[in-house]
Amino acid sequence: MKEPRNYVILFLCLVGLGEGALLWQQRTELNDVAFRAGIAEKNFTQANTERAVLEKHVRDLEERTPTAQGDLAAARNRPGRLAAEPGQDRKSIDRTSRRKQQ
């Protein structure tokens, strides 16, 4: 073991082992990053899908709002027809109509 060639071989073996350990560590870190990126992408896709559904629902409601407001105004203006006043629920309307009928 006194020959310089043996020291060079031993040094190269140690460098190879160190390099292998470093590559192993980098590989595990890369797998972790890829796994987290996959989860983030899945969450992003789900969030975009949910957002699209909610935006469609909002558009539908915005389209129906003027019609519903018009129907409500027409119902309030009809004579002899019970319509909910602001702050009045259906139960109170039913109680009021029963009292008037008796």
C-alpha positions as CSV (number, residue, x, y, z in Angstrom):
1,M,0.0,0.0,0.0
2,K,3.0,2.2,-0.1
3,E,2.9,2.7,-3.9
4,P,1.4,6.1,-5.0
5,R,-0.8,4.2,-7.5
6,N,-2.7,2.6,-4.6
7,Y,-3.3,6.0,-3.0
8,V,-4.7,7.3,-6.3
9,I,-7.0,4.3,-6.7
10,L,-8.2,4.7,-3.0
11,F,-8.8,8.4,-3.6
12,L,-10.8,7.7,-6.8
13,C,-12.9,5.1,-5.0
14,L,-13.7,7.6,-2.2
15,V,-14.5,10.3,-4.8
16,G,-16.8,7.8,-6.6
17,L,-18.6,6.9,-3.3
18,G,-19.0,10.6,-2.5
19,E,-20.4,11.3,-5.9
20,G,-22.8,8.4,-5.7
21,A,-24.1,9.6,-2.3
22,L,-24.5,13.2,-3.7
23,L,-26.4,11.8,-6.8
24,W,-28.7,9.8,-4.5
25,Q,-29.5,12.8,-2.4
26,Q,-30.2,14.9,-5.5
27,R,-32.4,12.2,-7.0
28,T,-34.5,12.0,-3.8
29,E,-34.9,15.8,-3.7
30,L,-35.9,15.8,-7.4
31,N,-38.5,13.1,-6.7
32,D,-39.9,15.2,-3.8
33,V,-40.1,18.3,-6.0
34,A,-41.8,16.4,-8.8
35,F,-44.3,15.0,-6.3
36,R,-45.1,18.4,-4.9
37,A,-45.4,19.9,-8.3
38,G,-47.9,17.2,-9.3
39,I,-50.0,17.9,-6.2
40,A,-49.9,21.6,-6.9
41,E,-50.9,21.1,-10.5
42,K,-53.8,18.9,-9.4
43,N,-55.0,21.5,-6.9
44,F,-54.6,24.2,-9.5
45,T,-56.7,22.3,-12.0
46,Q,-59.4,21.6,-9.4
47,A,-59.4,25.3,-8.3
48,N,-59.8,26.4,-12.0
49,T,-62.6,23.9,-12.6
50,E,-64.4,25.0,-9.4
51,R,-63.9,28.7,-10.4
52,A,-65.3,28.1,-13.9
53,V,-68.4,26.4,-12.4
54,L,-68.9,29.2,-9.9
55,E,-68.4,31.9,-12.6
56,K,-71.0,30.2,-14.8
57,H,-73.4,30.1,-11.9
58,V,-72.8,33.8,-11.2
59,R,-73.5,34.6,-14.9
60,D,-76.7,32.6,-14.8
61,L,-77.9,34.4,-11.7
62,E,-77.0,37.8,-13.2
63,E,-79.0,37.0,-16.3
64,R,-82.0,35.9,-14.2
65,T,-81.9,38.8,-11.7
66,P,-83.7,41.5,-13.9
67,T,-86.4,39.0,-14.7
68,A,-86.9,38.0,-11.1
69,Q,-86.9,41.7,-10.0
70,G,-89.6,42.4,-12.6
71,D,-91.7,39.5,-11.5
72,L,-91.4,40.6,-7.9
73,A,-92.4,44.2,-8.8
74,A,-95.3,42.9,-10.8
75,A,-96.5,40.7,-7.9
76,R,-96.3,43.5,-5.5
77,N,-98.3,45.8,-7.7
78,R,-101.2,43.3,-8.3
79,P,-104.3,44.2,-6.3
80,G,-105.6,41.5,-4.0
81,R,-102.5,39.5,-4.4
82,L,-100.3,38.7,-1.4
83,A,-96.6,39.4,-2.0
84,A,-93.8,39.5,0.5
85,E,-92.8,42.9,1.6
86,P,-89.1,43.4,2.3
87,G,-88.3,41.7,5.6
88,Q,-91.5,39.6,5.5
89,D,-91.2,35.8,5.2
90,R,-93.7,33.4,3.8
91,K,-95.0,32.2,7.2
92,S,-96.0,35.8,8.2
93,I,-97.8,36.1,4.8
94,D,-99.8,32.9,5.5
95,R,-100.7,34.1,9.0
96,T,-101.9,37.4,7.6
97,S,-104.0,35.8,4.9
98,R,-105.6,33.5,7.4
99,R,-106.6,36.3,9.6
100,K,-108.2,38.2,6.7
101,Q,-110.1,35.1,5.6
102,Q,-111.7,34.6,9.1
